[in-house]
Amino acid sequence: MFSGLSQGCQRSSANPALEERDPRNAAVARSYGWRARAERPQPQWHPRENLIVVRSDVGLGLLREGAGGERYITLRGGQEPWDPQWWGPNQVVFGPAWRQQTRQFIMPSGGLVLAEVGLDGFTGLSDLLDKGYHPQPWDDSRLLAQWGEDLILLTRSRNSELKESYFGKGFRPTAQPHGPGMSYQVTPYPERDYWTGRPEPELVVRWRPGVVDSIRQAFDGRWTPDGRLLATLRGEGESSLPSVMILDKPGAVPRLLANGAHQAAAHPRFALAAVADAEDGIRLVTYDAAHDVRLSRRGRRPQWNADGTRLLIEEPQSQGPPFMRVLVVVWREDTAAEGGAAGEP
């Protein structure tokens, strides 16, 4: 069932050029999905395949389109996985659960774990590091992780030897998919932080060593394939809404892309992003800010698959875990010969 997993997943060293597309020509041809088995499923697309790793009530799951396309494993000792991420085509790394209570952050126990994925699902688990959480792969050989207010960099050699090094202070790192850049928050959450004592968030963008920008009031950095950075700007006041900004290059002034939006997901081939809006709907916004179009009336936490033909979203339910829906997105200029596609779900 899980046949055809890629045997290599090396990222390009150059930033690819993105194609301009008008999101008014986007349509949802069909959709499919699964009821999540955890309140926070944290699904993640495979870097090459239409395969999703997800948290479940018993551990981890793998989801693929089609009948019977689900496989789950139970973790030892009642371990609760958090932030599962693909580290290459055949491995998933995850950390322990971590949460913040009022004015207090509780450090998690345990460390990073590596799950092997084969043709029939999960094939084994091994301890990667005795500390760390919120893993963020940089490429197939490097991985950033959180430990308290410190960032850890893990580097593995071709013979799988692991080197741990201190990277610096910060929270919630994200790595540039096709280059040396990374971003991190100076506070763990956008609201007033009682850990660092800072009254407002700030996002630091390290384009490369020695070239650094920062965006006040910003958090949740997301890199685009062509090397730009999307960020969410916190709204002012209790009733104000967040907005999505874009930083085009080092030293540039952040530009507004979408008001009343957050959770930006960069398209892998086109110069646009999917964003969740304040009404739990999904919109498509272009990087030139010329178009802002609703794609779906429901959904949050959008995430494109590797070729940009499928958009994974979470649909909140009145009770229980969300429904994870995959929207198969087509473009009318690509389907004109076939008579077009279906509209908004």
N, C-alpha and C positions, 0 to 999 in steps of 0.2 A: 504494500500500500504506500509506503514512503520511499519507493524506488526512485532513482534519478537524482539523489542529492548531489550537488556539485562537489567536485573533488578539489576545487581551488577557488579562492575568493580574494584575489589580490586587487587592491584598489588602485586606480590610476593615479600617477603622481602629478598629473596636470589637471587643472580645473576645466571641466568640459563646458563648451558653449551651450546655452539653453535656448530652446526654440520658443519664439513668441506664439502664444495661442490666445484666442478670445474665449474666455470662459462662458460667454453667452452661447457658444456652440457646443458646450459640454452637456451630456445627458446621461442618465442612468439607464442602461439597457436591461439590467436585471440585478437581483441581489440574492444573497444567501447568508446563512449565519448559524450561530449556536447560542444557547442560553449559557451564560457564564456560570461556573461552579464556585465562584468566590466574589465577594462584594467589590474587591479591587482586582480584576483579572490581570491587568498589566500585560496585554498581548503585545507581541513583537513579531514582525514579519522576518522571515529568513532573508539573508542578504542576496539570494539569487532565485529561490523557489517561491511558489505560492503556498508556503507552509508557515504556520504560526505557532510560536511557543506561548504558553499562557499559564498563569497560576490557577490552581483548582483547590477545592476543599480538602484534597488528599495529598497535594504536592504540586506536580507539574503535568501539563498536557501538551500534546501536539495536535494541531487541527489542520486538515486539508479538505478542500472542496470535494463534495461527493458523498454518497452513502457510505457509512462506516468509516469516515475519515477522521476518527478521534482515537487517540492513545493517551493513557494516563499512567503515572507512576506515583506510588506512595513513598514519601521520604522517611528515612529512618528516625526513630525516636520522636515522632510527631513534629519534626522540624518544619517550620513555616518559611517557604522561600519568598524572596522579595526581589523585585527589579530583575527578572530574568532577561538576559541579553545574549544574542548570538555572538560568539567569538570565533569567527571563521565559519565554514559551512557545516561542520559536523560536531560542534560543541556549543553548549549553552552555559554561561556563567551566571550565578546568582548569589545573593547575600542573604543575611538574616533580616527579619522584620525589624523596622525601626519606626518609632512614632514620637510625636511631641504632645505632651500634656500641657495644660495651662501653665505658662511661665516655666516650664521644665522640659528638657529633652532627655529622654531615657536612652542611654547607650545600649545598643543591641549586644547580645552575647553570641559567640560563634564568629565565623568568618566566611570567606568566599569558597564556593563549591563549584566544581566543574562537572557537567553532565554530558556524557557522550551520546550522540545521536547516530543511529545506523539506519539501515533500510527498513527495519521493522519497528522503529520507534527508539526509545531510550535504551541504551545498552549498558550503562554503568555510571557510577558516581565516584568522585574522588575529591578530597580536600585540596583546595588550591592555596589558601593562605589562612592562617589562624586568626586573622582580624580583617576588618573591612566590610563595607556595605555600599549600596548604590554603585555597582560596577558600570563603567562606561567604556566599551572597547574603542580604541583609537584606530587600530588596524588589526591585522591578523596576529601581530607580534607584540602589541602594546595595549595596555589597559589602565585606565584611571579608576580609582576607587576612593571612597570617603572613609575617614576614621576620625571621629570627633570633628574638630575644626581643621584637620590636616587632610591634604590630598596625597594619595599614594600612587606611584607609577610602577606598574609591573611590566617587565620586559621578558619575553621568553625567546630563547635561541632556537635554532633549527633542530637541535636535539632535545628540545622541550625543557631545558634548564631555565629556571625562573629567577629573575633578579628583581628585588624590591628596592625602591629608592623613594626618598621624600621629595615631593614635587613643590609643596608650598602650602600656604593657608588658603582656605576657600571652601565653598559648598556647591554641590550639584554641578559638577563639571560636565561639559560636552565637548567633543572633539570634532575638528573639521574633517569631513570624509576624504578629501582629496588633497590635503596639505598639512602644514605644520601648526595650524591655528588651534586654539582651544579657548573656551570661555568658562567662567565660573562666577558664582554669586558671592558677595561678601557677607551675606546673611542667609540662613537656611530657608527662610520663608519671607514672602512679600510684606506681611504685616510687621508691626514693631517687634523687634527681636530681643528676647530677654537673655539670650546666650551671649551675644557679642555686645549688647547694650546700644546698638545703633538704632536710630529712630526710623530709618527708611532703607529700602533695598538699593542695591547698586550692582550692576553687571559689569564685570571686567572682561575685556576681549583681548587676548594675547594672539595677535596675528602671526607672530613668529618671535623667537627670543629677542627681547629688547624693543619690540614694537607693540605698544599696549595702548588701548583706549578704554574708557569706562562710560557707562550710561547710567545716570542717576535715575532712581525710581523704577529701574528695569529689572527684570528677572526672566528666567526660563529662556535662555539662549538656544537657538536652533540654527545650525549651519545649512546653507543652500549648497547644492552641488558645484556651483561656480564660485564659491568662496565668499559669499556675503553672509551676513548674520541677521536672523530674525529674532526679535525680542518682544516680550510683553511689557508694556508700561503700566504701572499701577495707577488707577484712577485716584483723583484727589477727593477726599471726603467720603463719608460712609455710603452715599447713594450714587457716587460716580462709577463709571464703568471702565474697565481696562481697554487698552488699545494695542494693536500690533504695529511695531516699527521695523524698519530695515536699515542696516548699516552697510553701505556699499563697499567701502574700502577703508584702510587706515586713515585716520584723521578726518573722515567725512562726518557731516552732521546727520544724525538719525532722521529718517523720513517717515512720515505717517503713512501706513498702508490701509488700516482698517480700524474704525472706531467701534467700540462695544464688542471687542473680539479678543480672543486669547488662544492658547494651544495651537500655534501655527505649525503646519506640516509642509515642508518644502517638497514640491513635485520633483521627481528625479530627472525629468527630461525637459520640462517646460518652465518658463519664467513666471511661475505663479505658485501660490500656496493655498492649502485648505486651512480654514480657521473655524473654531467654534465660536458662536456668538452668544450673547447674553440670554437669548431665548432658547438655548439648547438646540440650535440648528447649525447647519454647516454651510459655509460660504466659500467661494473661490475668489481670490484677490490676486491681481497681477502686480509684478514688482515695479512697474511704472505708475502704479496707483490709478490707472485709467479705468479699471473695471473691478467691480465688487458685486458678485452674483451669487444668489442663494442656490445651492445644489440640493439640499435636503432640509425638510422642516424639522427633523429630529436628529439628534446625535451630538456627541462630544468626543474629545480626544481623537481627532482624525489622524490617520497614518497611511501613507502610500506604500504599496508594495514596490518591488525593485524596478519594474518596468513602467510604473505609473498607470496601469490599466485598472487597478483595484484600490479602493479606498476603504480602509477598515475604520469603523466608528463604533462607539458604545451608545446604546439607547437605554436611558434610565427606565426602570419599570416602577409601577406603583408599589410593589413589594419585592424584596429579594434582589439578587444580583442583576446586573444589566444584561441586555441582549447584545451580543457582538455581531454586527452586521457588516458584510462586505458588499460595497456598491461597485458594480462593474461599470466603469465610466468609459463612454465612447465620445468621439468628437464628430460632429455632423459633416465636417469637411472630409473625414476619413470614411464615412459611411454613406455618402451621397449616392453612390451607385447602388446601395442596398435599400434606399428609401428612407434613410434617417434612423432615429432611435427613439426609445421611450423617454418620457419626461421625468420631472421631479417626483420622487417617491413620497 
